[in-house]
Amino acid sequence: MTISRSALAHNFALCRQQAGEAAVMAMVKADGYGHGMVECARLFAACGAAAFGVAEAVEGETLRRAGCDLPIFVLAGVVPETAAGIVEHRLTPVVVDAAILPELSRAAVAQGVELPIHLKVDAGMGRQGTLPAGFMDLARVARSLPGLRVAGVMAHFPMSEDRESTNSAEVLATFSRAAAGIAGLVDGRCCLHLANSGGLFYVAGARLDMVRLGIGLYGYYPDGAAGRAAASDPLLRPVMRFATSVIQVRQLPAGAGLGYNHLYTTTRPTTVAVLPVGYEDGYLRILSNRAEVLLHGRRARVIGRISMNLTLVDVTGNDGVRVGDEAVLLGRQGAEEITADEIAGWMETISYEVLCLFGRLNHREMTD
């Protein structure tokens, strides 16, 4: 598994240009979408990121211990057990409701600091946050407690990857009303942020003060292959490449059943290459008889049931395949390329899940 520094830098520069005057929060949660949280954060910081986004406090603490000094936002909410650590490690909590505010206040006062917090309004995502009707009350409680400073307001788009949907305009309008409604309760500048990668690319007026970018930084469009097809040059560049080596080449006759349950039976004499990859590595069973890999710059179909550690591919007619040859499961080989969007289609999911699976379950190396 290789992660390209040059592709990461290219994608950041492309998104940075698209963001205009808005600051860029680089989303590095889930171990950098499988690309390596610490390594990616260091590169994004060097490229000009204004902040990092993580899901949990433990991720933020890891970044601090690695020497990351930029603001780090804990976006998936805060539980009381993590409040003291959030203050100690100078993390910025996203507050989804008033329940956690007293605990954050106590931790900030005990450590003698003023803790910046960002309030989350549920502007239409329906997942976390405070509904607009109660958002003013949340802001009042936050302002009343010692040790806390409301430094920002955020929400999240649920459908920004759908360019035809009217939902994003409605969410933006709801968010703008909620933010304007508490303007008088906030001391000083309040950072407003709403846009994810889809919001940046597809929603007019969504940049605001900061954008929170994830999938775009890692080389994929939020609407998948359709986004890449519609984009103008320069394109985002996929960052992750997943390759292995052939460990056996077998000549099998017609009528041979392959693997568990004989999910595939040969209909002709078949040359089979065996790869040391399986669902332990995130190459899921659903890819059986669906996926393709690259060998000698040509596509080869996965045949038979993918098992925990082994995958079979049909290389009949691909002369010269030998033990030790490189097989590419994700990425480019020669003129051919298999993308996370294509694998997502075979897996009936999205590129985000493919990248997280492959990246978290396999050894990674950063390359230029």
Disulfide bonds with the S-S distance in Angstrom:
none
